[in-house]
């Protein structure tokens, strides 16, 4: 097929912009994903921000807790983040908290209370949301995070697997920036050629 040059350039530019939009959209949608489990009378959804936790980088964990029978949010509960354990650890302490640091201290029971949230940074959060900010793992690997929930419905513990990756460059961001630079270069070459 013999497309006119101007039309081909428009098509290439449009396809490039669509590809970049797709890259950013899939990255943004991935961040909203969460793990869900039922434990006792509760249905619990765990979300982390960033979604893919990295060693030596602070993150936030949010638990959204609902009544399993009614679907109503569970508010006013005592939600405790228990010490994390590294899966498959051969450490004498079972891997207990060997590589995790949090901004708030643990209480006498060895756990850290999660704070109930109604909003974050001016954005409304779902009722029954509990948050822990400043979690940081100092080593990559598979971790197990136990959360104990106590409310008038009863006490129950749920365990979530957490994968912590090695910290390094963000290839999605690097690739997106490189794509924008390439598109800008193509546009500059086209405009320069048009001028001459």
Buried (B, 14 or more C-beta within 10 A) or exposed (E): EEEEEEEEBEEEBEEBEEEBEEBEEEBEEEEEEBBEEEBEBBBBBBBBBEBEBBBBBBBBBBBBBBBBEEEEBBEEBBBBBBBBBBEEBEEEEEBBBBBBEBEBEBEEEEBBBBEBBEEBEEEEBEBBBBBBBEBBBEEBBBBBBBBBBEBEBEBBEBEBEBEBEEEEEBEEEEEBEEBEEEBEEBEEEBEEEEEE
